[in-house]
Amino acid sequence: MLTKSEKQIMDLLWSVDKPLSCTEIVELSGDKTWKDSYVHSLIKSLMKKDVVKIESFELISRSYARKFAPKVTKEEFYLREYLEESPENNMPALFAAFAKNKADRETMNKIEDMIQNWKKEQGI
């Protein structure tokens, strides 16, 4: 489970297409009044939760800054959260609820293709 601030950082990391340093996270946070030290603490917590990784190091001025990126996609994260919160993980019921409430024909066709490809890979 993420705190509100951790979720905001993850949403930022998921929305950009490149790793970010803590300073860049602060700069891109908009109206947040986060300090670098606070973002460092949040990143450390996100790394412990296994959702953020150090992607690279970049020389800035005379020191190196670590660049961080998501370790999981947004979809993988929310599925993992669901499975952790619902040990019975009734996936057919979850999928049925999704299909009933949000799916359109194109989405269902894509899902069906993904299932068929998975079956081929598994030899089913």
Residue frames as a rotation matrix with the C-alpha (Angstrom) as fourth column:
MET 1
0.583 0.812 0.000 0.00
0.812 -0.583 0.000 0.00
0.000 0.000 -1.000 0.00
LEU 2
-0.434 -0.738 0.517 1.35
0.739 -0.620 -0.264 3.40
0.515 0.268 0.814 -0.96
THR 3
-0.284 0.293 -0.913 0.99
0.610 -0.679 -0.408 6.63
-0.740 -0.673 0.014 0.97
LYS 4
0.770 0.635 -0.056 -0.60
0.397 -0.546 -0.738 9.58
-0.499 0.546 -0.673 -0.82
SER 5
0.485 -0.669 -0.563 2.80
-0.668 -0.699 0.254 11.17
-0.564 0.253 -0.786 -1.52
GLU 6
-0.509 -0.663 0.549 4.30
-0.158 0.699 0.697 7.88
-0.846 0.268 -0.461 -2.71
LYS 7
0.132 0.648 0.750 1.39
0.750 0.430 -0.503 7.43
-0.648 0.629 -0.429 -5.10
GLN 8
0.875 0.176 -0.450 1.92
-0.079 -0.867 -0.492 10.94
-0.477 0.466 -0.745 -6.46
ILE 9
-0.066 -0.967 -0.248 5.57
-0.732 -0.122 0.670 10.14
-0.678 0.226 -0.700 -7.15
MET 10
-0.510 -0.084 0.856 4.66
0.306 0.912 0.272 6.85
-0.804 0.401 -0.440 -8.79
ASP 11
0.578 0.777 0.249 2.05
0.564 -0.161 -0.810 8.58
-0.589 0.609 -0.531 -10.95
LEU 12
0.637 -0.438 -0.634 4.72
-0.580 -0.814 -0.020 11.06
-0.508 0.380 -0.773 -12.03
LEU 13
-0.441 -0.871 0.218 7.25
-0.522 0.446 0.727 8.31
-0.730 0.207 -0.652 -12.81
TRP 14
-0.228 0.435 0.871 4.62
0.589 0.774 -0.232 6.34
-0.775 0.461 -0.433 -14.74
SER 15
0.736 0.664 -0.133 3.63
0.328 -0.521 -0.788 9.43
-0.592 0.537 -0.601 -16.74
VAL 16
0.440 -0.651 -0.619 7.10
-0.791 -0.607 0.076 10.36
-0.425 0.456 -0.782 -18.02
ASP 17
0.990 -0.059 -0.130 9.11
-0.032 0.794 -0.608 8.31
0.139 0.606 0.784 -20.47
LYS 18
0.139 -0.990 0.006 12.47
-0.036 -0.011 -0.999 8.68
0.990 0.139 -0.037 -18.77
PRO 19
0.119 -0.184 -0.976 14.14
0.937 0.345 0.049 8.12
0.328 -0.920 0.213 -15.41
LEU 20
0.563 0.151 0.813 14.10
-0.009 -0.982 0.189 11.09
0.827 -0.114 -0.551 -13.05
SER 21
-0.633 -0.728 -0.262 16.41
0.387 -0.005 -0.922 12.36
0.670 -0.685 0.285 -10.32
CYS 22
-0.164 0.561 -0.811 14.99
0.969 -0.064 -0.240 13.56
-0.186 -0.825 -0.533 -7.01
THR 23
-0.671 -0.135 -0.729 15.60
0.116 -0.990 0.077 17.15
-0.732 -0.033 0.681 -8.09
GLU 24
-0.922 0.358 -0.150 13.65
-0.211 -0.139 0.968 16.56
0.325 0.923 0.203 -11.32
ILE 25
-0.377 0.816 -0.438 10.83
0.800 0.525 0.289 14.95
0.466 -0.242 -0.851 -9.34
VAL 26
-0.295 0.216 -0.931 10.65
0.684 -0.632 -0.364 18.07
-0.667 -0.744 0.039 -7.15
GLU 27
-0.856 -0.114 -0.504 10.68
-0.205 -0.820 0.534 20.32
-0.474 0.560 0.679 -10.25
LEU 28
-0.803 0.544 -0.243 7.92
-0.129 0.240 0.962 18.32
0.581 0.804 -0.122 -11.98
SER 29
-0.675 0.522 -0.521 5.75
0.737 0.502 -0.452 18.07
0.025 -0.689 -0.724 -8.86
GLY 30
-0.063 0.703 0.709 3.94
0.519 -0.583 0.625 21.28
0.852 0.407 -0.328 -9.68
ASP 31
0.280 0.310 0.908 2.41
-0.417 -0.813 0.406 22.92
0.865 -0.493 -0.099 -6.64
LYS 32
0.758 -0.095 -0.645 3.96
0.538 0.649 0.538 20.50
0.367 -0.755 0.543 -4.15
THR 33
0.665 -0.563 0.491 6.37
-0.655 -0.755 0.020 22.04
0.359 -0.334 -0.871 -1.65
TRP 34
0.941 -0.331 -0.064 8.48
0.333 0.883 0.332 18.90
-0.053 -0.334 0.941 -1.38
LYS 35
0.460 -0.884 -0.079 12.13
-0.826 -0.459 0.326 19.25
-0.325 -0.084 -0.942 -0.55
ASP 36
0.062 -0.535 -0.842 14.83
-0.717 0.563 -0.411 17.02
0.694 0.629 -0.349 -2.03
SER 37
-0.833 -0.450 0.321 15.33
-0.537 0.519 -0.665 15.31
0.133 -0.727 -0.674 1.34
TYR 38
-0.125 0.880 0.458 11.63
-0.644 0.279 -0.713 14.42
-0.755 -0.384 0.532 1.56
VAL 39
0.634 0.316 -0.706 11.64
-0.769 0.353 -0.533 13.01
0.080 0.881 0.466 -1.98
HIS 40
-0.399 -0.836 -0.377 14.77
-0.680 0.545 -0.490 10.99
0.615 0.061 -0.786 -1.10
SER 41
-0.726 0.189 0.661 12.87
-0.521 0.476 -0.709 9.48
-0.448 -0.859 -0.248 1.84
LEU 42
0.363 0.931 -0.027 9.88
-0.673 0.242 -0.699 8.68
-0.645 0.272 0.714 -0.37
ILE 43
0.370 -0.313 -0.875 12.09
-0.796 0.378 -0.472 7.11
0.479 0.871 -0.109 -3.04
LYS 44
-0.734 -0.667 0.130 13.85
-0.621 0.581 -0.526 5.00
0.275 -0.467 -0.840 -0.40
SER 45
-0.362 0.702 0.613 10.46
-0.503 0.406 -0.763 3.80
-0.784 -0.585 0.206 0.83
LEU 46
0.615 0.606 -0.504 9.32
-0.729 0.195 -0.656 3.03
-0.300 0.771 0.562 -2.73
MET 47
-0.121 -0.738 -0.664 12.51
-0.782 0.483 -0.394 1.04
0.612 0.471 -0.635 -3.31
LYS 48
-0.833 -0.127 0.538 11.81
-0.494 0.606 -0.623 -1.00
-0.247 -0.785 -0.568 -0.16
LYS 49
0.088 0.958 0.273 8.31
-0.429 0.284 -0.857 -1.64
-0.899 -0.042 0.436 -1.51
ASP 50
-0.517 -0.479 0.709 10.00
0.333 0.650 0.683 -2.91
-0.788 0.589 -0.177 -4.71
VAL 51
0.548 0.757 0.357 8.23
0.670 -0.141 -0.729 -0.52
-0.501 0.638 -0.584 -7.09
VAL 52
0.921 -0.341 -0.187 11.12
-0.389 -0.818 -0.424 1.84
-0.008 0.464 -0.886 -7.94
LYS 53
0.592 -0.792 0.153 14.65
0.758 0.611 0.230 1.09
-0.275 -0.020 0.961 -9.13
ILE 54
0.190 -0.648 -0.738 17.82
-0.268 -0.757 0.596 3.05
-0.944 0.085 -0.317 -9.75
GLU 55
0.910 0.246 0.333 17.98
0.250 0.316 -0.915 3.23
-0.330 0.916 0.226 -13.52
SER 56
0.359 -0.815 0.456 21.18
0.705 -0.084 -0.704 5.22
0.612 0.574 0.544 -14.02
PHE 57
0.223 -0.384 -0.896 23.57
0.687 -0.590 0.424 7.85
-0.692 -0.710 0.132 -12.71
GLU 58
0.575 -0.013 0.818 24.05
0.686 -0.537 -0.491 11.23
0.446 0.843 -0.300 -14.35
LEU 59
-0.450 -0.796 -0.404 26.86
0.889 -0.441 -0.119 13.71
-0.083 -0.413 0.907 -13.82
ILE 60
0.629 0.612 0.480 25.37
0.582 -0.779 0.231 17.04
0.515 0.134 -0.846 -12.79
SER 61
0.796 -0.470 0.381 27.88
-0.563 -0.806 0.183 19.78
0.221 -0.360 -0.906 -12.08
ARG 62
-0.264 -0.961 -0.079 30.57
-0.812 0.266 -0.519 17.98
0.520 -0.073 -0.851 -10.07
SER 63
-0.636 0.082 0.767 28.47
-0.532 0.673 -0.513 15.21
-0.559 -0.735 -0.385 -8.55
TYR 64
-0.893 0.331 -0.306 26.42
-0.025 0.642 0.767 12.28
0.450 0.692 -0.565 -9.72
ALA 65
-0.366 0.863 0.347 22.66
-0.879 -0.199 -0.433 12.09
-0.305 -0.464 0.832 -9.34
ARG 66
-0.849 0.192 0.492 20.77
0.222 0.975 0.002 8.83
-0.479 0.111 -0.871 -9.28
LYS 67
-0.567 0.718 -0.404 17.92
-0.796 -0.350 0.494 8.51
0.214 0.602 0.770 -11.77
PHE 68
-0.712 0.401 0.576 14.87
-0.155 0.710 -0.687 6.52
-0.684 -0.579 -0.443 -10.73
ALA 69
-0.586 0.568 -0.578 12.30
-0.674 0.054 0.737 4.64
0.450 0.821 0.351 -12.79
PRO 70
0.370 0.773 0.514 9.29
-0.910 0.413 0.034 2.45
-0.186 -0.481 0.857 -12.01
LYS 71
-0.744 -0.593 0.310 10.15
-0.554 0.805 0.210 -1.19
-0.374 -0.015 -0.927 -11.50
VAL 72
-0.580 0.661 0.475 6.60
0.662 0.723 -0.197 -2.24
-0.474 0.200 -0.857 -12.43
THR 73
-0.735 0.448 0.509 3.94
0.212 -0.562 0.800 -0.85
0.644 0.695 0.318 -14.71
LYS 74
-0.645 0.589 0.487 0.92
-0.760 -0.564 -0.323 0.85
0.084 -0.579 0.811 -13.23
GLU 75
0.343 0.816 -0.466 -1.24
-0.751 0.536 0.386 -2.12
0.564 0.218 0.797 -14.21
GLU 76
-0.056 -0.452 -0.890 1.17
0.230 0.862 -0.453 -4.62
0.972 -0.230 0.055 -12.64
PHE 77
-0.917 -0.308 0.252 1.26
-0.130 -0.365 -0.922 -2.56
0.376 -0.878 0.295 -9.46
TYR 78
-0.314 0.875 0.369 -2.52
-0.948 -0.308 -0.077 -2.38
0.047 -0.374 0.926 -9.08
LEU 79
0.430 0.402 -0.809 -2.91
-0.402 0.887 0.227 -6.09
0.808 0.228 0.543 -9.83
ARG 80
-0.453 -0.684 -0.571 -0.29
0.299 0.487 -0.821 -6.89
0.840 -0.543 -0.016 -7.19
GLU 81
-0.854 0.201 0.479 -2.12
-0.501 -0.565 -0.656 -4.65
0.138 -0.800 0.583 -4.70
TYR 82
0.156 0.979 -0.130 -5.41
-0.921 0.192 0.339 -6.39
0.357 0.067 0.932 -5.49
LEU 83
0.301 -0.087 -0.950 -3.89
-0.041 0.994 -0.104 -9.83
0.953 0.070 0.296 -5.04
GLU 84
-0.762 -0.626 -0.168 -2.25
0.178 0.047 -0.983 -8.85
0.623 -0.779 0.075 -1.75
GLU 85
-0.724 0.538 0.431 -5.48
-0.689 -0.544 -0.479 -7.37
-0.023 -0.644 0.765 -0.37
SER 86
0.422 0.906 0.008 -7.68
-0.894 0.418 -0.159 -10.20
-0.148 0.060 0.987 -1.62
PRO 87
-0.520 -0.751 0.407 -5.93
-0.683 0.651 0.330 -13.50
-0.513 -0.106 -0.852 -0.92
GLU 88
0.053 0.604 0.795 -8.84
0.189 0.776 -0.602 -15.43
-0.981 0.182 -0.073 -2.40
ASN 89
-0.573 -0.414 -0.707 -8.08
-0.450 -0.562 0.694 -13.47
-0.685 0.716 0.135 -5.62
ASN 90
0.078 0.724 0.686 -11.16
0.479 0.576 -0.662 -14.46
-0.874 0.380 -0.302 -7.54
MET 91
-0.754 -0.531 -0.387 -9.74
-0.062 -0.529 0.847 -13.43
-0.654 0.662 0.366 -10.92
PRO 92
-0.698 0.553 0.455 -12.72
0.672 0.286 0.683 -14.69
0.248 0.782 -0.571 -12.96
ALA 93
0.325 0.843 -0.428 -15.03
0.928 -0.372 -0.029 -12.49
-0.184 -0.387 -0.903 -10.85
LEU 94
-0.080 -0.452 -0.888 -12.65
0.199 -0.881 0.430 -9.52
-0.977 -0.143 0.161 -11.23
PHE 95
-0.950 -0.292 0.110 -12.54
0.141 -0.090 0.986 -9.99
-0.278 0.952 0.126 -14.99
ALA 96
-0.315 0.917 0.243 -16.34
0.919 0.230 0.320 -10.38
0.238 0.325 -0.915 -15.15
ALA 97
0.371 0.419 -0.829 -16.76
0.677 -0.733 -0.068 -7.12
-0.636 -0.535 -0.556 -13.23
PHE 98
-0.519 -0.635 -0.572 -14.36
-0.017 -0.661 0.750 -5.39
-0.855 0.399 0.333 -15.61
ALA 99
-0.904 0.178 0.389 -16.16
0.425 0.268 0.865 -6.76
0.050 0.947 -0.318 -18.67
LYS 100
0.000 0.993 -0.116 -19.55
1.000 0.003 0.029 -5.73
0.029 -0.116 -0.993 -17.31
ASN 101
0.534 0.265 -0.803 -18.53
0.557 -0.824 0.099 -2.19
-0.636 -0.500 -0.588 -16.38
LYS 102
0.240 -0.585 -0.775 -15.73
-0.300 -0.804 0.514 -1.01
-0.923 0.109 -0.368 -18.62
ALA 103
-0.570 -0.619 0.541 -15.11
0.251 0.495 0.832 -3.21
-0.782 0.610 -0.127 -21.63
ASP 104
0.301 0.587 -0.751 -16.00
-0.740 -0.353 -0.572 -2.38
-0.602 0.728 0.328 -25.20
ARG 105
0.975 0.165 0.149 -15.81
-0.041 0.794 -0.607 -4.69
-0.218 0.586 0.781 -28.19
GLU 106
0.570 -0.818 -0.077 -12.29
-0.333 -0.144 -0.932 -3.59
0.752 0.556 -0.355 -29.18
THR 107
-0.102 -0.595 0.797 -10.96
-0.986 -0.047 -0.161 -4.12
0.133 -0.803 -0.582 -25.65
MET 108
0.470 0.356 0.808 -12.57
-0.535 0.843 -0.060 -7.53
-0.702 -0.404 0.586 -25.37
ASN 109
0.980 -0.151 -0.131 -11.10
-0.039 0.495 -0.868 -8.55
0.196 0.855 0.479 -28.74
LYS 110
0.185 -0.967 0.175 -7.62
-0.658 -0.254 -0.709 -7.50
0.730 0.016 -0.683 -27.57
ILE 111
-0.061 -0.150 0.987 -8.03
-0.941 0.338 -0.007 -9.48
-0.333 -0.929 -0.162 -24.36
GLU 112
0.820 0.423 0.386 -9.25
-0.268 0.879 -0.395 -12.50
-0.506 0.220 0.834 -26.31
ASP 113
0.750 -0.618 -0.235 -6.19
-0.194 0.134 -0.972 -12.27
0.632 0.775 -0.020 -28.59
MET 114
-0.101 -0.807 0.581 -3.90
-0.900 -0.175 -0.399 -12.03
0.424 -0.564 -0.709 -25.55
ILE 115
0.252 0.266 0.930 -5.52
-0.720 0.694 -0.003 -15.13
-0.646 -0.670 0.367 -24.02
GLN 116
0.992 0.125 0.021 -5.14
-0.073 0.702 -0.709 -17.06
-0.103 0.702 0.705 -27.29
ASN 117
0.404 -0.914 -0.049 -1.47
-0.446 -0.150 -0.882 -16.06
0.799 0.378 -0.468 -27.56
TRP 118
-0.132 -0.409 0.903 -0.89
-0.990 0.108 -0.096 -17.12
-0.058 -0.906 -0.419 -23.95
LYS 119
0.643 0.447 0.621 -2.53
-0.435 0.881 -0.184 -20.49
-0.630 -0.152 0.762 -24.66
LYS 120
0.902 -0.367 -0.227 -0.27
-0.087 0.362 -0.928 -21.01
0.423 0.857 0.295 -27.69
GLU 121
0.036 -0.937 0.348 2.83
-0.738 -0.260 -0.623 -20.15
0.674 -0.234 -0.701 -25.63
GLN 122
-0.167 -0.032 0.985 1.72
-0.912 0.386 -0.141 -22.60
-0.376 -0.922 -0.094 -22.93
GLY 123
-0.895 -0.162 -0.415 0.88
-0.369 0.793 0.485 -25.33
0.250 0.588 -0.770 -25.44
ILE 124
-0.607 0.760 0.232 -2.76
0.022 0.307 -0.951 -25.41
-0.794 -0.573 -0.203 -24.39
